């Protein structure tokens, strides 16, 4: 089941992904890839990726090239 997502939700998710990506890189480079903090940040990013996917899934017909 997918939930509908607004353009504002989409933009917020993109911003969060970018922010968390930088935080993830810093944490992973200092603590290692398997550190619980690194894993938690990665899981947060995954959640925002799902929001972006849901946005594109719910709007795909609008953006389809034909």
mmJSON file of the N, C-alpha and C atoms, coordinates in Angstrom:
{"data_MODEL":{"atom_site":{
"group_PDB":["ATOM","ATOM","ATOM","ATOM","ATOM","ATOM","ATOM","ATOM","ATOM","ATOM","ATOM","ATOM","ATOM","ATOM","ATOM","ATOM","ATOM","ATOM","ATOM","ATOM","ATOM","ATOM","ATOM","ATOM","ATOM","ATOM","ATOM","ATOM","ATOM","ATOM","ATOM","ATOM","ATOM","ATOM","ATOM","ATOM","ATOM","ATOM","ATOM","ATOM","ATOM","ATOM","ATOM","ATOM","ATOM","ATOM","ATOM","ATOM","ATOM","ATOM","ATOM","ATOM","ATOM","ATOM","ATOM","ATOM","ATOM","ATOM","ATOM","ATOM","ATOM","ATOM","ATOM","ATOM","ATOM","ATOM","ATOM","ATOM","ATOM","ATOM","ATOM","ATOM","ATOM","ATOM","ATOM","ATOM","ATOM","ATOM","ATOM","ATOM","ATOM","ATOM","ATOM","ATOM","ATOM","ATOM","ATOM","ATOM","ATOM","ATOM","ATOM","ATOM","ATOM","ATOM","ATOM","ATOM","ATOM","ATOM","ATOM","ATOM","ATOM","ATOM","ATOM","ATOM","ATOM","ATOM","ATOM","ATOM","ATOM","ATOM","ATOM","ATOM","ATOM","ATOM","ATOM","ATOM","ATOM","ATOM","ATOM","ATOM","ATOM","ATOM","ATOM","ATOM","ATOM","ATOM","ATOM","ATOM","ATOM","ATOM","ATOM","ATOM","ATOM","ATOM","ATOM","ATOM","ATOM","ATOM","ATOM","ATOM","ATOM","ATOM","ATOM","ATOM","ATOM","ATOM","ATOM","ATOM","ATOM","ATOM","ATOM","ATOM","ATOM","ATOM","ATOM","ATOM","ATOM","ATOM","ATOM","ATOM","ATOM","ATOM","ATOM","ATOM","ATOM","ATOM","ATOM","ATOM","ATOM","ATOM","ATOM","ATOM","ATOM","ATOM","ATOM","ATOM","ATOM","ATOM","ATOM","ATOM","ATOM","ATOM","ATOM","ATOM","ATOM","ATOM","ATOM","ATOM","ATOM","ATOM","ATOM","ATOM","ATOM","ATOM","ATOM","ATOM","ATOM","ATOM"],
"id":[1,2,3,4,5,6,7,8,9,10,11,12,13,14,15,16,17,18,19,20,21,22,23,24,25,26,27,28,29,30,31,32,33,34,35,36,37,38,39,40,41,42,43,44,45,46,47,48,49,50,51,52,53,54,55,56,57,58,59,60,61,62,63,64,65,66,67,68,69,70,71,72,73,74,75,76,77,78,79,80,81,82,83,84,85,86,87,88,89,90,91,92,93,94,95,96,97,98,99,100,101,102,103,104,105,106,107,108,109,110,111,112,113,114,115,116,117,118,119,120,121,122,123,124,125,126,127,128,129,130,131,132,133,134,135,136,137,138,139,140,141,142,143,144,145,146,147,148,149,150,151,152,153,154,155,156,157,158,159,160,161,162,163,164,165,166,167,168,169,170,171,172,173,174,175,176,177,178,179,180,181,182,183,184,185,186,187,188,189,190,191,192,193,194,195,196,197,198],
"type_symbol":["N","C","C","N","C","C","N","C","C","N","C","C","N","C","C","N","C","C","N","C","C","N","C","C","N","C","C","N","C","C","N","C","C","N","C","C","N","C","C","N","C","C","N","C","C","N","C","C","N","C","C","N","C","C","N","C","C","N","C","C","N","C","C","N","C","C","N","C","C","N","C","C","N","C","C","N","C","C","N","C","C","N","C","C","N","C","C","N","C","C","N","C","C","N","C","C","N","C","C","N","C","C","N","C","C","N","C","C","N","C","C","N","C","C","N","C","C","N","C","C","N","C","C","N","C","C","N","C","C","N","C","C","N","C","C","N","C","C","N","C","C","N","C","C","N","C","C","N","C","C","N","C","C","N","C","C","N","C","C","N","C","C","N","C","C","N","C","C","N","C","C","N","C","C","N","C","C","N","C","C","N","C","C","N","C","C","N","C","C","N","C","C","N","C","C","N","C","C"],
"label_atom_id":["N","CA","C","N","CA","C","N","CA","C","N","CA","C","N","CA","C","N","CA","C","N","CA","C","N","CA","C","N","CA","C","N","CA","C","N","CA","C","N","CA","C","N","CA","C","N","CA","C","N","CA","C","N","CA","C","N","CA","C","N","CA","C","N","CA","C","N","CA","C","N","CA","C","N","CA","C","N","CA","C","N","CA","C","N","CA","C","N","CA","C","N","CA","C","N","CA","C","N","CA","C","N","CA","C","N","CA","C","N","CA","C","N","CA","C","N","CA","C","N","CA","C","N","CA","C","N","CA","C","N","CA","C","N","CA","C","N","CA","C","N","CA","C","N","CA","C","N","CA","C","N","CA","C","N","CA","C","N","CA","C","N","CA","C","N","CA","C","N","CA","C","N","CA","C","N","CA","C","N","CA","C","N","CA","C","N","CA","C","N","CA","C","N","CA","C","N","CA","C","N","CA","C","N","CA","C","N","CA","C","N","CA","C","N","CA","C","N","CA","C","N","CA","C","N","CA","C","N","CA","C"],
"label_alt_id":[null,null,null,null,null,null,null,null,null,null,null,null,null,null,null,null,null,null,null,null,null,null,null,null,null,null,null,null,null,null,null,null,null,null,null,null,null,null,null,null,null,null,null,null,null,null,null,null,null,null,null,null,null,null,null,null,null,null,null,null,null,null,null,null,null,null,null,null,null,null,null,null,null,null,null,null,null,null,null,null,null,null,null,null,null,null,null,null,null,null,null,null,null,null,null,null,null,null,null,null,null,null,null,null,null,null,null,null,null,null,null,null,null,null,null,null,null,null,null,null,null,null,null,null,null,null,null,null,null,null,null,null,null,null,null,null,null,null,null,null,null,null,null,null,null,null,null,null,null,null,null,null,null,null,null,null,null,null,null,null,null,null,null,null,null,null,null,null,null,null,null,null,null,null,null,null,null,null,null,null,null,null,null,null,null,null,null,null,null,null,null,null,null,null,null,null,null,null],
"label_comp_id":["UNK","UNK","UNK","UNK","UNK","UNK","UNK","UNK","UNK","UNK","UNK","UNK","UNK","UNK","UNK","UNK","UNK","UNK","UNK","UNK","UNK","UNK","UNK","UNK","UNK","UNK","UNK","UNK","UNK","UNK","UNK","UNK","UNK","UNK","UNK","UNK","UNK","UNK","UNK","UNK","UNK","UNK","UNK","UNK","UNK","UNK","UNK","UNK","UNK","UNK","UNK","UNK","UNK","UNK","UNK","UNK","UNK","UNK","UNK","UNK","UNK","UNK","UNK","UNK","UNK","UNK","UNK","UNK","UNK","UNK","UNK","UNK","UNK","UNK","UNK","UNK","UNK","UNK","UNK","UNK","UNK","UNK","UNK","UNK","UNK","UNK","UNK","UNK","UNK","UNK","UNK","UNK","UNK","UNK","UNK","UNK","UNK","UNK","UNK","UNK","UNK","UNK","UNK","UNK","UNK","UNK","UNK","UNK","UNK","UNK","UNK","UNK","UNK","UNK","UNK","UNK","UNK","UNK","UNK","UNK","UNK","UNK","UNK","UNK","UNK","UNK","UNK","UNK","UNK","UNK","UNK","UNK","UNK","UNK","UNK","UNK","UNK","UNK","UNK","UNK","UNK","UNK","UNK","UNK","UNK","UNK","UNK","UNK","UNK","UNK","UNK","UNK","UNK","UNK","UNK","UNK","UNK","UNK","UNK","UNK","UNK","UNK","UNK","UNK","UNK","UNK","UNK","UNK","UNK","UNK","UNK","UNK","UNK","UNK","UNK","UNK","UNK","UNK","UNK","UNK","UNK","UNK","UNK","UNK","UNK","UNK","UNK","UNK","UNK","UNK","UNK","UNK","UNK","UNK","UNK","UNK","UNK","UNK"],
"label_asym_id":["A","A","A","A","A","A","A","A","A","A","A","A","A","A","A","A","A","A","A","A","A","A","A","A","A","A","A","A","A","A","A","A","A","A","A","A","A","A","A","A","A","A","A","A","A","A","A","A","A","A","A","A","A","A","A","A","A","A","A","A","A","A","A","A","A","A","A","A","A","A","A","A","A","A","A","A","A","A","A","A","A","A","A","A","A","A","A","A","A","A","A","A","A","A","A","A","A","A","A","A","A","A","A","A","A","A","A","A","A","A","A","A","A","A","A","A","A","A","A","A","A","A","A","A","A","A","A","A","A","A","A","A","A","A","A","A","A","A","A","A","A","A","A","A","A","A","A","A","A","A","A","A","A","A","A","A","A","A","A","A","A","A","A","A","A","A","A","A","A","A","A","A","A","A","A","A","A","A","A","A","A","A","A","A","A","A","A","A","A","A","A","A","A","A","A","A","A","A"],
"label_entity_id":["1","1","1","1","1","1","1","1","1","1","1","1","1","1","1","1","1","1","1","1","1","1","1","1","1","1","1","1","1","1","1","1","1","1","1","1","1","1","1","1","1","1","1","1","1","1","1","1","1","1","1","1","1","1","1","1","1","1","1","1","1","1","1","1","1","1","1","1","1","1","1","1","1","1","1","1","1","1","1","1","1","1","1","1","1","1","1","1","1","1","1","1","1","1","1","1","1","1","1","1","1","1","1","1","1","1","1","1","1","1","1","1","1","1","1","1","1","1","1","1","1","1","1","1","1","1","1","1","1","1","1","1","1","1","1","1","1","1","1","1","1","1","1","1","1","1","1","1","1","1","1","1","1","1","1","1","1","1","1","1","1","1","1","1","1","1","1","1","1","1","1","1","1","1","1","1","1","1","1","1","1","1","1","1","1","1","1","1","1","1","1","1","1","1","1","1","1","1"],
"label_seq_id":[1,1,1,2,2,2,3,3,3,4,4,4,5,5,5,6,6,6,7,7,7,8,8,8,9,9,9,10,10,10,11,11,11,12,12,12,13,13,13,14,14,14,15,15,15,16,16,16,17,17,17,18,18,18,19,19,19,20,20,20,21,21,21,22,22,22,23,23,23,24,24,24,25,25,25,26,26,26,27,27,27,28,28,28,29,29,29,30,30,30,31,31,31,32,32,32,33,33,33,34,34,34,35,35,35,36,36,36,37,37,37,38,38,38,39,39,39,40,40,40,41,41,41,42,42,42,43,43,43,44,44,44,45,45,45,46,46,46,47,47,47,48,48,48,49,49,49,50,50,50,51,51,51,52,52,52,53,53,53,54,54,54,55,55,55,56,56,56,57,57,57,58,58,58,59,59,59,60,60,60,61,61,61,62,62,62,63,63,63,64,64,64,65,65,65,66,66,66],
"pdbx_PDB_ins_code":[null,null,null,null,null,null,null,null,null,null,null,null,null,null,null,null,null,null,null,null,null,null,null,null,null,null,null,null,null,null,null,null,null,null,null,null,null,null,null,null,null,null,null,null,null,null,null,null,null,null,null,null,null,null,null,null,null,null,null,null,null,null,null,null,null,null,null,null,null,null,null,null,null,null,null,null,null,null,null,null,null,null,null,null,null,null,null,null,null,null,null,null,null,null,null,null,null,null,null,null,null,null,null,null,null,null,null,null,null,null,null,null,null,null,null,null,null,null,null,null,null,null,null,null,null,null,null,null,null,null,null,null,null,null,null,null,null,null,null,null,null,null,null,null,null,null,null,null,null,null,null,null,null,null,null,null,null,null,null,null,null,null,null,null,null,null,null,null,null,null,null,null,null,null,null,null,null,null,null,null,null,null,null,null,null,null,null,null,null,null,null,null,null,null,null,null,null,null],
"Cartn_x":[0.845,0.0,0.89,0.6,1.363,0.48,1.085,0.335,0.667,-0.322,-0.116,0.792,1.553,2.513,2.482,2.524,2.461,3.847,3.858,5.116,5.959,5.312,6.021,6.686,5.976,6.552,7.771,7.622,8.7,9.941,9.753,10.887,11.53,10.71,11.225,12.057,11.576,12.3,13.639,13.652,14.909,15.912,15.451,16.341,16.884,16.014,16.441,17.457,17.231,18.175,19.55,19.583,20.864,21.554,20.797,21.356,21.877,21.05,21.44,22.593,22.673,23.766,25.11,25.178,26.416,26.711,25.684,25.843,26.287,25.709,26.064,27.531,27.972,29.35,30.314,30.026,30.9,30.927,29.759,29.689,30.38,30.15,30.753,32.268,32.756,34.207,34.915,34.209,34.856,34.548,33.364,32.939,32.892,32.886,32.776,31.346,31.222,29.916,28.922,29.398,28.495,28.151,28.572,28.234,26.72,26.104,24.647,24.135,24.916,24.497,24.454,25.443,25.506,24.322,24.039,22.904,21.591,21.438,20.213,20.04,21.117,21.037,20.657,21.248,20.936,19.463,18.933,17.517,16.623,17.041,16.284,16.248,17.4,17.47,16.527,16.523,15.631,14.174,13.776,12.401,12.081,13.021,12.8,12.82,13.627,13.637,12.263,11.638,10.294,9.307,9.427,8.553,8.734,9.982,10.266,9.697,9.891,9.349,7.829,7.197,5.734,5.256,5.974,5.606,5.655,6.77,6.906,5.902,5.628,4.66,3.261,2.909,1.566,1.43,2.559,2.512,3.11,3.346,4.064,3.345,2.024,1.315,1.503,1.634,1.835,3.193,4.169,5.546,5.961,5.072,5.396,5.606,6.651,6.893,6.128,5.537,4.703,4.862],
"Cartn_y":[-1.177,0.0,1.24,2.163,3.402,4.552,5.516,6.69,7.834,8.681,9.833,10.832,11.526,12.456,13.732,14.862,16.149,16.545,17.553,18.073,18.629,19.237,19.747,18.607,17.495,16.312,15.812,15.807,15.368,16.242,17.56,18.472,18.348,18.195,18.022,16.742,15.683,14.408,14.536,15.23,15.428,16.199,17.246,18.034,17.17,16.369,15.508,14.467,13.914,12.929,13.569,14.776,15.459,15.748,16.22,16.53,15.268,14.239,12.985,12.29,12.465,11.854,12.395,13.706,14.307,13.81,13.746,13.26,11.792,11.008,9.597,9.439,10.219,10.124,10.438,11.504,11.889,10.8,10.301,9.275,7.99,7.589,6.348,6.47,7.643,7.79,7.828,8.233,8.281,7.064,6.482,5.393,4.028,4.001,2.73,2.459,1.674,1.428,0.68,-0.089,-0.907,-0.293,0.93,1.616,1.828,1.655,1.819,3.19,4.247,5.573,5.63,5.041,5.009,4.219,3.109,2.282,3.038,3.743,4.51,5.623,6.316,7.37,6.769,5.643,4.963,4.568,4.095,3.726,4.951,6.077,7.32,7.719,7.621,7.937,7.029,5.743,4.795,5.239,5.732,6.204,7.372,8.294,9.434,9.016,8.02,7.49,6.908,6.244,5.7,6.829,7.953,9.101,9.586,9.702,10.14,9.137,7.853,6.824,6.891,7.083,7.184,8.392,9.504,10.691,10.385,9.817,9.525,8.466,7.496,6.467,7.074,7.988,8.578,9.631,10.101,11.13,10.657,9.371,8.877,9.162,9.107,9.349,10.774,11.696,13.103,13.314,12.514,12.718,11.724,10.823,9.83,10.493,10.067,10.567,9.686,10.312,9.481,9.529],
"Cartn_z":[0.0,0.0,0.0,-0.897,-0.957,-0.523,0.099,0.505,-0.425,-0.647,-1.509,-0.802,-1.568,-1.007,-1.837,-1.161,-1.851,-2.358,-3.194,-3.704,-2.559,-1.581,-0.408,0.356,0.521,1.176,0.398,-0.919,-1.804,-1.62,-1.661,-1.509,-0.132,0.89,2.248,2.324,1.703,1.708,0.991,-0.133,-0.876,-0.023,0.641,1.513,2.65,3.242,4.351,3.881,2.708,2.167,2.001,1.44,1.238,2.569,3.534,4.852,5.532,5.521,6.178,5.467,4.148,3.394,3.877,4.101,4.603,6.023,6.848,8.223,8.226,7.321,7.202,6.817,5.852,5.394,6.526,7.272,8.383,9.468,9.831,10.87,10.424,9.182,8.686,8.584,8.214,8.061,9.41,10.461,11.777,12.647,12.461,13.358,12.691,11.378,10.664,10.23,9.185,8.556,9.437,10.399,11.198,12.552,12.768,14.011,14.079,15.232,15.353,14.878,15.109,14.637,13.112,12.471,11.011,10.458,11.065,10.62,10.804,11.904,12.155,11.128,10.796,9.777,8.433,8.113,6.851,6.785,7.895,7.943,7.799,8.382,8.195,6.724,6.071,4.643,3.865,4.191,3.518,3.603,4.765,4.931,4.013,3.88,2.986,1.518,1.182,-0.189,-0.528,0.417,0.196,-0.088,0.617,0.363,-1.079,-1.523,-2.899,-3.901,-3.647,-4.543,-4.605,-3.461,-3.445,-4.229,-4.119,-4.89,-6.38,-6.831,-8.256,-8.71,-7.864,-8.212,-8.373,-7.475,-7.533,-8.626,-9.162,-10.203,-11.53,-11.658,-12.84,-14.148,-14.163,-15.422,-15.902,-14.972,-15.323,-15.997,-15.61,-16.094,-17.18,-17.538,-18.555,-19.906,-20.568,-21.914,-22.888,-23.857,-24.665,-26.081],
"occupancy":[1.0,1.0,1.0,1.0,1.0,1.0,1.0,1.0,1.0,1.0,1.0,1.0,1.0,1.0,1.0,1.0,1.0,1.0,1.0,1.0,1.0,1.0,1.0,1.0,1.0,1.0,1.0,1.0,1.0,1.0,1.0,1.0,1.0,1.0,1.0,1.0,1.0,1.0,1.0,1.0,1.0,1.0,1.0,1.0,1.0,1.0,1.0,1.0,1.0,1.0,1.0,1.0,1.0,1.0,1.0,1.0,1.0,1.0,1.0,1.0,1.0,1.0,1.0,1.0,1.0,1.0,1.0,1.0,1.0,1.0,1.0,1.0,1.0,1.0,1.0,1.0,1.0,1.0,1.0,1.0,1.0,1.0,1.0,1.0,1.0,1.0,1.0,1.0,1.0,1.0,1.0,1.0,1.0,1.0,1.0,1.0,1.0,1.0,1.0,1.0,1.0,1.0,1.0,1.0,1.0,1.0,1.0,1.0,1.0,1.0,1.0,1.0,1.0,1.0,1.0,1.0,1.0,1.0,1.0,1.0,1.0,1.0,1.0,1.0,1.0,1.0,1.0,1.0,1.0,1.0,1.0,1.0,1.0,1.0,1.0,1.0,1.0,1.0,1.0,1.0,1.0,1.0,1.0,1.0,1.0,1.0,1.0,1.0,1.0,1.0,1.0,1.0,1.0,1.0,1.0,1.0,1.0,1.0,1.0,1.0,1.0,1.0,1.0,1.0,1.0,1.0,1.0,1.0,1.0,1.0,1.0,1.0,1.0,1.0,1.0,1.0,1.0,1.0,1.0,1.0,1.0,1.0,1.0,1.0,1.0,1.0,1.0,1.0,1.0,1.0,1.0,1.0,1.0,1.0,1.0,1.0,1.0,1.0],
"B_iso_or_equiv":[0.0,0.0,0.0,0.0,0.0,0.0,0.0,0.0,0.0,0.0,0.0,0.0,0.0,0.0,0.0,0.0,0.0,0.0,0.0,0.0,0.0,0.0,0.0,0.0,0.0,0.0,0.0,0.0,0.0,0.0,0.0,0.0,0.0,0.0,0.0,0.0,0.0,0.0,0.0,0.0,0.0,0.0,0.0,0.0,0.0,0.0,0.0,0.0,0.0,0.0,0.0,0.0,0.0,0.0,0.0,0.0,0.0,0.0,0.0,0.0,0.0,0.0,0.0,0.0,0.0,0.0,0.0,0.0,0.0,0.0,0.0,0.0,0.0,0.0,0.0,0.0,0.0,0.0,0.0,0.0,0.0,0.0,0.0,0.0,0.0,0.0,0.0,0.0,0.0,0.0,0.0,0.0,0.0,0.0,0.0,0.0,0.0,0.0,0.0,0.0,0.0,0.0,0.0,0.0,0.0,0.0,0.0,0.0,0.0,0.0,0.0,0.0,0.0,0.0,0.0,0.0,0.0,0.0,0.0,0.0,0.0,0.0,0.0,0.0,0.0,0.0,0.0,0.0,0.0,0.0,0.0,0.0,0.0,0.0,0.0,0.0,0.0,0.0,0.0,0.0,0.0,0.0,0.0,0.0,0.0,0.0,0.0,0.0,0.0,0.0,0.0,0.0,0.0,0.0,0.0,0.0,0.0,0.0,0.0,0.0,0.0,0.0,0.0,0.0,0.0,0.0,0.0,0.0,0.0,0.0,0.0,0.0,0.0,0.0,0.0,0.0,0.0,0.0,0.0,0.0,0.0,0.0,0.0,0.0,0.0,0.0,0.0,0.0,0.0,0.0,0.0,0.0,0.0,0.0,0.0,0.0,0.0,0.0],
"pdbx_formal_charge":[null,null,null,null,null,null,null,null,null,null,null,null,null,null,null,null,null,null,null,null,null,null,null,null,null,null,null,null,null,null,null,null,null,null,null,null,null,null,null,null,null,null,null,null,null,null,null,null,null,null,null,null,null,null,null,null,null,null,null,null,null,null,null,null,null,null,null,null,null,null,null,null,null,null,null,null,null,null,null,null,null,null,null,null,null,null,null,null,null,null,null,null,null,null,null,null,null,null,null,null,null,null,null,null,null,null,null,null,null,null,null,null,null,null,null,null,null,null,null,null,null,null,null,null,null,null,null,null,null,null,null,null,null,null,null,null,null,null,null,null,null,null,null,null,null,null,null,null,null,null,null,null,null,null,null,null,null,null,null,null,null,null,null,null,null,null,null,null,null,null,null,null,null,null,null,null,null,null,null,null,null,null,null,null,null,null,null,null,null,null,null,null,null,null,null,null,null,null],
"auth_seq_id":[1,1,1,2,2,2,3,3,3,4,4,4,5,5,5,6,6,6,7,7,7,8,8,8,9,9,9,10,10,10,11,11,11,12,12,12,13,13,13,14,14,14,15,15,15,16,16,16,17,17,17,18,18,18,19,19,19,20,20,20,21,21,21,22,22,22,23,23,23,24,24,24,25,25,25,26,26,26,27,27,27,28,28,28,29,29,29,30,30,30,31,31,31,32,32,32,33,33,33,34,34,34,35,35,35,36,36,36,37,37,37,38,38,38,39,39,39,40,40,40,41,41,41,42,42,42,43,43,43,44,44,44,45,45,45,46,46,46,47,47,47,48,48,48,49,49,49,50,50,50,51,51,51,52,52,52,53,53,53,54,54,54,55,55,55,56,56,56,57,57,57,58,58,58,59,59,59,60,60,60,61,61,61,62,62,62,63,63,63,64,64,64,65,65,65,66,66,66],
"auth_comp_id":["UNK","UNK","UNK","UNK","UNK","UNK","UNK","UNK","UNK","UNK","UNK","UNK","UNK","UNK","UNK","UNK","UNK","UNK","UNK","UNK","UNK","UNK","UNK","UNK","UNK","UNK","UNK","UNK","UNK","UNK","UNK","UNK","UNK","UNK","UNK","UNK","UNK","UNK","UNK","UNK","UNK","UNK","UNK","UNK","UNK","UNK","UNK","UNK","UNK","UNK","UNK","UNK","UNK","UNK","UNK","UNK","UNK","UNK","UNK","UNK","UNK","UNK","UNK","UNK","UNK","UNK","UNK","UNK","UNK","UNK","UNK","UNK","UNK","UNK","UNK","UNK","UNK","UNK","UNK","UNK","UNK","UNK","UNK","UNK","UNK","UNK","UNK","UNK","UNK","UNK","UNK","UNK","UNK","UNK","UNK","UNK","UNK","UNK","UNK","UNK","UNK","UNK","UNK","UNK","UNK","UNK","UNK","UNK","UNK","UNK","UNK","UNK","UNK","UNK","UNK","UNK","UNK","UNK","UNK","UNK","UNK","UNK","UNK","UNK","UNK","UNK","UNK","UNK","UNK","UNK","UNK","UNK","UNK","UNK","UNK","UNK","UNK","UNK","UNK","UNK","UNK","UNK","UNK","UNK","UNK","UNK","UNK","UNK","UNK","UNK","UNK","UNK","UNK","UNK","UNK","UNK","UNK","UNK","UNK","UNK","UNK","UNK","UNK","UNK","UNK","UNK","UNK","UNK","UNK","UNK","UNK","UNK","UNK","UNK","UNK","UNK","UNK","UNK","UNK","UNK","UNK","UNK","UNK","UNK","UNK","UNK","UNK","UNK","UNK","UNK","UNK","UNK","UNK","UNK","UNK","UNK","UNK","UNK"],
"auth_asym_id":["A","A","A","A","A","A","A","A","A","A","A","A","A","A","A","A","A","A","A","A","A","A","A","A","A","A","A","A","A","A","A","A","A","A","A","A","A","A","A","A","A","A","A","A","A","A","A","A","A","A","A","A","A","A","A","A","A","A","A","A","A","A","A","A","A","A","A","A","A","A","A","A","A","A","A","A","A","A","A","A","A","A","A","A","A","A","A","A","A","A","A","A","A","A","A","A","A","A","A","A","A","A","A","A","A","A","A","A","A","A","A","A","A","A","A","A","A","A","A","A","A","A","A","A","A","A","A","A","A","A","A","A","A","A","A","A","A","A","A","A","A","A","A","A","A","A","A","A","A","A","A","A","A","A","A","A","A","A","A","A","A","A","A","A","A","A","A","A","A","A","A","A","A","A","A","A","A","A","A","A","A","A","A","A","A","A","A","A","A","A","A","A","A","A","A","A","A","A"],
"auth_atom_id":["N","CA","C","N","CA","C","N","CA","C","N","CA","C","N","CA","C","N","CA","C","N","CA","C","N","CA","C","N","CA","C","N","CA","C","N","CA","C","N","CA","C","N","CA","C","N","CA","C","N","CA","C","N","CA","C","N","CA","C","N","CA","C","N","CA","C","N","CA","C","N","CA","C","N","CA","C","N","CA","C","N","CA","C","N","CA","C","N","CA","C","N","CA","C","N","CA","C","N","CA","C","N","CA","C","N","CA","C","N","CA","C","N","CA","C","N","CA","C","N","CA","C","N","CA","C","N","CA","C","N","CA","C","N","CA","C","N","CA","C","N","CA","C","N","CA","C","N","CA","C","N","CA","C","N","CA","C","N","CA","C","N","CA","C","N","CA","C","N","CA","C","N","CA","C","N","CA","C","N","CA","C","N","CA","C","N","CA","C","N","CA","C","N","CA","C","N","CA","C","N","CA","C","N","CA","C","N","CA","C","N","CA","C","N","CA","C","N","CA","C","N","CA","C","N","CA","C","N","CA","C"],
"pdbx_PDB_model_num":[1,1,1,1,1,1,1,1,1,1,1,1,1,1,1,1,1,1,1,1,1,1,1,1,1,1,1,1,1,1,1,1,1,1,1,1,1,1,1,1,1,1,1,1,1,1,1,1,1,1,1,1,1,1,1,1,1,1,1,1,1,1,1,1,1,1,1,1,1,1,1,1,1,1,1,1,1,1,1,1,1,1,1,1,1,1,1,1,1,1,1,1,1,1,1,1,1,1,1,1,1,1,1,1,1,1,1,1,1,1,1,1,1,1,1,1,1,1,1,1,1,1,1,1,1,1,1,1,1,1,1,1,1,1,1,1,1,1,1,1,1,1,1,1,1,1,1,1,1,1,1,1,1,1,1,1,1,1,1,1,1,1,1,1,1,1,1,1,1,1,1,1,1,1,1,1,1,1,1,1,1,1,1,1,1,1,1,1,1,1,1,1,1,1,1,1,1,1]
}}}
